[in-house]
Amino acid sequence: MTHPATDFHGTLDPLSVLSAVERSLCEWYRSLADAMPGASYIEEADHARVTSPVAHPACNAVLGAKLERSNVAERIRAVLSDFERRGSPALWWVGPTSKPVDQHAYLMAAGLELTETLYGMAADLQCMPDAPPTPAGWMVEVVKSPHQLADWMRPFADAFHMSGDVLRDLAPIGQSLLSVGSPIRLLVGSLDGKPASCAALMLGTGVAGLYYVGTRAALRRIGCASALVVAAMRAARDEGYRLCVLHSSPLSVDLYQRLGYMEYCRLRTLLWKPSSQRRR
């Protein structure tokens, strides 16, 4: 299975980059659904959604919703009813092209909780800055074996607060991503032979996407994340990609800016919980 190289050959048009940020997010979820037994990526006329047997909001989502204002509240209830039947929490993503423009207000009125405002960022891989110094004893590997996958999961679990139950549920996804032809490559950075940082690089939709960049708490602020991001960017560039996109938390914006990323948009995530998980 091959994936398209970059769509960007000349000047990076801001509107095209903004569109690429949102396309990459949808392709990321589509790829996860393909790798997850029992999961589905469903496209309807006014939105896309991912449903899965894993009852975690990272594995259930609503994307790219463009709803008519005349029946927006009704459509929100209809979309969420799918997750209610499954008893699964879900993330509803609101991006720069979501409609109506105040969609988040309708979602909050429907009981969703605003969780994060993320920065949609992109870097021109033809203009990468000089790489920052790497920590002594640093090494980056592309995950190709179950042993390396276990190493990748350690910083992933630490950085994103994943419980043992969730990690067990996610194990089949990791195994699937080891298969030849997967558009997602997992990278693990080790310090003195011990796993320190994780990242996922998705190659598709004409751009590279960087997801789940994290470092174990005890090893932060010594350059591990920066070194792993640079390694991922170089890997994407070597594959012929011109653009790398990501969604940054406010705390990481400065780090990415130092590595050549620019902000193009903001995205909100809102959490929905099924009735069985709400406080009485």
DOLO-62846 format. One record per residue (C-alpha): chain; x, y, z. Coordinates in steps of 0.02 Angstrom, whole numbers, plus 50000, padded with zeros to 5 digits. Layout:
REM DOLO-62846
+---+-------+-------+-------+
! c !  east ! north !    up !
+---+-------+-------+-------+
! A !     X !     Y !     Z !
...
+---+-------+-------+-------+
***
This chain:
REM DOLO-62846
+---+-------+-------+-------+
! c !  east ! north !    up !
+---+-------+-------+-------+
! A ! 50000 ! 50000 ! 50000 !
! A ! 50070 ! 50170 ! 49951 !
! A ! 50021 ! 50341 ! 50012 !
! A ! 50017 ! 50503 ! 49913 !
! A ! 50164 ! 50621 ! 49925 !
! A ! 50141 ! 50803 ! 49961 !
! A ! 50009 ! 50910 ! 49876 !
! A ! 50114 ! 51065 ! 49911 !
! A ! 50246 ! 51107 ! 49780 !
! A ! 50254 ! 51297 ! 49781 !
! A ! 50209 ! 51429 ! 49909 !
! A ! 50108 ! 51362 ! 50054 !
! A ! 49936 ! 51441 ! 50038 !
! A ! 49864 ! 51470 ! 50213 !
! A ! 49689 ! 51411 ! 50167 !
! A ! 49758 ! 51251 ! 50090 !
! A ! 49863 ! 51220 ! 50245 !
! A ! 49712 ! 51248 ! 50357 !
! A ! 49614 ! 51122 ! 50255 !
! A ! 49759 ! 50999 ! 50268 !
! A ! 49758 ! 51012 ! 50458 !
! A ! 49576 ! 50957 ! 50463 !
! A ! 49596 ! 50823 ! 50327 !
! A ! 49741 ! 50747 ! 50421 !
! A ! 49636 ! 50733 ! 50579 !
! A ! 49498 ! 50642 ! 50485 !
! A ! 49624 ! 50525 ! 50403 !
! A ! 49704 ! 50491 ! 50572 !
! A ! 49538 ! 50431 ! 50642 !
! A ! 49497 ! 50334 ! 50484 !
! A ! 49665 ! 50243 ! 50497 !
! A ! 49635 ! 50203 ! 50681 !
! A ! 49463 ! 50134 ! 50640 !
! A ! 49539 ! 50025 ! 50504 !
! A ! 49665 ! 49958 ! 50630 !
! A ! 49540 ! 49928 ! 50770 !
! A ! 49435 ! 49768 ! 50771 !
! A ! 49251 ! 49811 ! 50779 !
! A ! 49276 ! 49998 ! 50743 !
! A ! 49190 ! 50097 ! 50604 !
! A ! 49224 ! 50261 ! 50516 !
! A ! 49053 ! 50326 ! 50462 !
! A ! 49030 ! 50470 ! 50341 !
! A ! 48863 ! 50558 ! 50328 !
! A ! 48818 ! 50713 ! 50229 !
! A ! 48849 ! 50833 ! 50373 !
! A ! 48984 ! 50747 ! 50479 !
! A ! 49098 ! 50597 ! 50503 !
! A ! 49110 ! 50493 ! 50659 !
! A ! 49212 ! 50350 ! 50729 !
! A ! 49135 ! 50218 ! 50840 !
! A ! 49232 ! 50080 ! 50924 !
! A ! 49213 ! 49945 ! 51057 !
! A ! 49344 ! 50035 ! 51163 !
! A ! 49248 ! 50144 ! 51286 !
! A ! 49373 ! 50287 ! 51284 !
! A ! 49348 ! 50458 ! 51203 !
! A ! 49512 ! 50442 ! 51107 !
! A ! 49430 ! 50301 ! 51008 !
! A ! 49258 ! 50378 ! 50978 !
! A ! 49239 ! 50546 ! 50893 !
! A ! 49136 ! 50665 ! 50786 !
! A ! 49231 ! 50760 ! 50652 !
! A ! 49201 ! 50896 ! 50523 !
! A ! 49020 ! 50929 ! 50571 !
! A ! 48934 ! 51056 ! 50459 !
! A ! 48758 ! 51069 ! 50528 !
! A ! 48613 ! 51177 ! 50472 !
! A ! 48571 ! 51307 ! 50603 !
! A ! 48385 ! 51273 ! 50579 !
! A ! 48401 ! 51099 ! 50656 !
! A ! 48572 ! 51098 ! 50737 !
! A ! 48511 ! 51044 ! 50910 !
! A ! 48410 ! 50901 ! 50835 !
! A ! 48558 ! 50841 ! 50731 !
! A ! 48675 ! 50846 ! 50881 !
! A ! 48554 ! 50735 ! 50978 !
! A ! 48540 ! 50616 ! 50831 !
! A ! 48728 ! 50599 ! 50810 !
! A ! 48756 ! 50572 ! 50996 !
! A ! 48620 ! 50440 ! 51005 !
! A ! 48739 ! 50319 ! 50918 !
! A ! 48865 ! 50336 ! 51060 !
! A ! 48726 ! 50328 ! 51190 !
! A ! 48670 ! 50160 ! 51122 !
! A ! 48849 ! 50097 ! 51136 !
! A ! 48878 ! 50172 ! 51308 !
! A ! 49039 ! 50254 ! 51245 !
! A ! 49106 ! 50428 ! 51284 !
! A ! 49159 ! 50528 ! 51132 !
! A ! 49257 ! 50682 ! 51080 !
! A ! 49170 ! 50807 ! 50967 !
! A ! 49297 ! 50907 ! 50866 !
! A ! 49256 ! 51085 ! 50814 !
! A ! 49374 ! 51156 ! 50684 !
! A ! 49388 ! 51314 ! 50580 !
! A ! 49268 ! 51250 ! 50446 !
! A ! 49138 ! 51181 ! 50567 !
! A ! 48962 ! 51252 ! 50549 !
! A ! 48877 ! 51343 ! 50623 !
! A ! 49024 ! 51450 ! 50680 !
! A ! 48959 ! 51445 ! 50859 !
! A ! 48936 ! 51257 ! 50854 !
! A ! 49026 ! 51236 ! 51019 !
! A ! 48891 ! 51337 ! 51107 !
! A ! 48756 ! 51217 ! 51045 !
! A ! 48862 ! 51070 ! 51100 !
! A ! 48884 ! 51140 ! 51275 !
! A ! 48697 ! 51170 ! 51284 !
! A ! 48676 ! 50985 ! 51241 !
! A ! 48782 ! 50937 ! 51391 !
! A ! 48956 ! 50920 ! 51315 !
! A ! 49104 ! 50986 ! 51413 !
! A ! 49240 ! 51092 ! 51333 !
! A ! 49402 ! 50999 ! 51364 !
! A ! 49537 ! 51085 ! 51263 !
! A ! 49575 ! 51220 ! 51137 !
! A ! 49713 ! 51157 ! 51024 !
! A ! 49826 ! 51247 ! 50902 !
! A ! 49822 ! 51183 ! 50723 !
! A ! 50003 ! 51203 ! 50666 !
! A ! 50106 ! 51159 ! 50513 !
! A ! 50289 ! 51160 ! 50463 !
! A ! 50368 ! 51173 ! 50291 !
! A ! 50486 ! 51025 ! 50284 !
! A ! 50590 ! 51110 ! 50151 !
! A ! 50635 ! 51247 ! 50275 !
! A ! 50673 ! 51151 ! 50433 !
! A ! 50777 ! 51245 ! 50562 !
! A ! 50938 ! 51173 ! 50630 !
! A ! 50904 ! 51026 ! 50744 !
! A ! 50922 ! 51062 ! 50930 !
! A ! 51057 ! 50967 ! 51026 !
! A ! 51004 ! 50790 ! 51071 !
! A ! 51027 ! 50719 ! 51246 !
! A ! 51176 ! 50604 ! 51272 !
! A ! 51128 ! 50422 ! 51248 !
! A ! 50981 ! 50467 ! 51135 !
! A ! 50916 ! 50348 ! 51000 !
! A ! 50759 ! 50346 ! 50891 !
! A ! 50682 ! 50190 ! 50815 !
! A ! 50531 ! 50154 ! 50706 !
! A ! 50426 ! 50024 ! 50795 !
! A ! 50431 ! 49860 ! 50699 !
! A ! 50420 ! 49725 ! 50832 !
! A ! 50309 ! 49682 ! 50982 !
! A ! 50456 ! 49722 ! 51097 !
! A ! 50474 ! 49897 ! 51022 !
! A ! 50286 ! 49919 ! 51032 !
! A ! 50294 ! 49883 ! 51219 !
! A ! 50431 ! 50014 ! 51234 !
! A ! 50322 ! 50140 ! 51139 !
! A ! 50176 ! 50108 ! 51255 !
! A ! 50273 ! 50156 ! 51412 !
! A ! 50293 ! 50342 ! 51375 !
! A ! 50121 ! 50341 ! 51291 !
! A ! 50038 ! 50277 ! 51450 !
! A ! 50135 ! 50399 ! 51559 !
! A ! 50111 ! 50555 ! 51452 !
! A ! 49926 ! 50527 ! 51412 !
! A ! 49873 ! 50448 ! 51577 !
! A ! 49812 ! 50285 ! 51502 !
! A ! 49755 ! 50154 ! 51626 !
! A ! 49803 ! 49972 ! 51613 !
! A ! 49626 ! 49925 ! 51558 !
! A ! 49630 ! 50051 ! 51414 !
! A ! 49803 ! 49993 ! 51361 !
! A ! 49741 ! 49815 ! 51351 !
! A ! 49594 ! 49872 ! 51244 !
! A ! 49713 ! 49968 ! 51130 !
! A ! 49836 ! 49823 ! 51110 !
! A ! 49756 ! 49755 ! 50949 !
! A ! 49775 ! 49927 ! 50868 !
! A ! 49961 ! 49929 ! 50905 !
! A ! 49982 ! 49755 ! 50833 !
! A ! 49889 ! 49806 ! 50675 !
! A ! 50000 ! 49959 ! 50652 !
! A ! 50151 ! 49844 ! 50640 !
! A ! 50083 ! 49771 ! 50478 !
! A ! 50161 ! 49816 ! 50311 !
! A ! 50063 ! 49954 ! 50225 !
! A ! 49996 ! 50043 ! 50378 !
! A ! 49995 ! 50231 ! 50350 !
! A ! 50042 ! 50258 ! 50533 !
! A ! 50220 ! 50238 ! 50594 !
! A ! 50259 ! 50234 ! 50779 !
! A ! 50424 ! 50310 ! 50835 !
! A ! 50503 ! 50282 ! 51005 !
! A ! 50646 ! 50384 ! 51075 !
! A ! 50758 ! 50300 ! 51204 !
! A ! 50881 ! 50374 ! 51327 !
! A ! 51021 ! 50260 ! 51382 !
! A ! 50921 ! 50113 ! 51317 !
! A ! 50761 ! 50156 ! 51412 !
! A ! 50603 ! 50216 ! 51322 !
! A ! 50580 ! 50402 ! 51350 !
! A ! 50466 ! 50476 ! 51215 !
! A ! 50335 ! 50421 ! 51090 !
! A ! 50260 ! 50492 ! 50931 !
! A ! 50148 ! 50432 ! 50790 !
! A ! 50180 ! 50490 ! 50612 !
! A ! 50040 ! 50472 ! 50486 !
! A ! 50080 ! 50479 ! 50301 !
! A ! 49930 ! 50513 ! 50194 !
! A ! 49809 ! 50645 ! 50125 !
! A ! 49957 ! 50731 ! 50040 !
! A ! 50034 ! 50787 ! 50205 !
! A ! 50118 ! 50708 ! 50355 !
! A ! 50028 ! 50716 ! 50522 !
! A ! 50110 ! 50706 ! 50692 !
! A ! 50008 ! 50636 ! 50836 !
! A ! 50030 ! 50579 ! 51017 !
! A ! 50198 ! 50660 ! 51050 !
! A ! 50235 ! 50626 ! 51233 !
! A ! 50377 ! 50603 ! 51357 !
! A ! 50385 ! 50513 ! 51522 !
! A ! 50365 ! 50638 ! 51665 !
! A ! 50535 ! 50602 ! 51741 !
! A ! 50625 ! 50639 ! 51576 !
! A ! 50543 ! 50802 ! 51522 !
! A ! 50630 ! 50967 ! 51486 !
! A ! 50794 ! 50890 ! 51428 !
! A ! 50757 ! 50890 ! 51242 !
! A ! 50680 ! 50718 ! 51214 !
! A ! 50518 ! 50779 ! 51134 !
! A ! 50609 ! 50903 ! 51021 !
! A ! 50730 ! 50770 ! 50963 !
! A ! 50589 ! 50648 ! 50924 !
! A ! 50487 ! 50779 ! 50829 !
! A ! 50638 ! 50823 ! 50722 !
! A ! 50667 ! 50638 ! 50685 !
! A ! 50485 ! 50619 ! 50631 !
! A ! 50496 ! 50774 ! 50521 !
! A ! 50653 ! 50710 ! 50437 !
! A ! 50570 ! 50542 ! 50406 !
! A ! 50421 ! 50628 ! 50324 !
! A ! 50535 ! 50738 ! 50218 !
! A ! 50634 ! 50585 ! 50161 !
! A ! 50469 ! 50509 ! 50102 !
! A ! 50439 ! 50661 ! 49992 !
! A ! 50319 ! 50758 ! 50102 !
! A ! 50323 ! 50947 ! 50100 !
! A ! 50209 ! 50984 ! 50248 !
! A ! 50192 ! 50914 ! 50424 !
! A ! 50038 ! 50960 ! 50526 !
! A ! 49990 ! 50935 ! 50708 !
! A ! 49872 ! 50991 ! 50846 !
! A ! 49965 ! 51066 ! 50994 !
! A ! 49910 ! 51097 ! 51171 !
! A ! 49943 ! 51275 ! 51232 !
! A ! 50088 ! 51211 ! 51338 !
! A ! 50182 ! 51143 ! 51186 !
! A ! 50159 ! 51286 ! 51063 !
! A ! 50328 ! 51366 ! 51102 !
! A ! 50417 ! 51200 ! 51076 !
! A ! 50341 ! 51177 ! 50904 !
! A ! 50372 ! 51356 ! 50854 !
! A ! 50557 ! 51331 ! 50890 !
! A ! 50552 ! 51183 ! 50771 !
! A ! 50478 ! 51284 ! 50628 !
! A ! 50291 ! 51262 ! 50654 !
! A ! 50167 ! 51404 ! 50628 !
! A ! 49990 ! 51418 ! 50694 !
! A ! 49854 ! 51412 ! 50561 !
! A ! 49695 ! 51382 ! 50660 !
! A ! 49619 ! 51333 ! 50826 !
! A ! 49518 ! 51178 ! 50862 !
! A ! 49406 ! 51139 ! 51011 !
! A ! 49371 ! 50968 ! 51084 !
! A ! 49214 ! 50937 ! 51185 !
! A ! 49181 ! 50780 ! 51286 !
! A ! 49016 ! 50690 ! 51285 !
! A ! 48975 ! 50556 ! 51413 !
! A ! 48834 ! 50429 ! 51398 !
! A ! 48698 ! 50435 ! 51530 !
! A ! 48773 ! 50284 ! 51618 !
! A ! 48932 ! 50384 ! 51656 !
! A ! 48856 ! 50548 ! 51711 !
! A ! 48844 ! 50598 ! 51891 !
! A ! 48673 ! 50570 ! 51966 !
+---+-------+-------+-------+
***
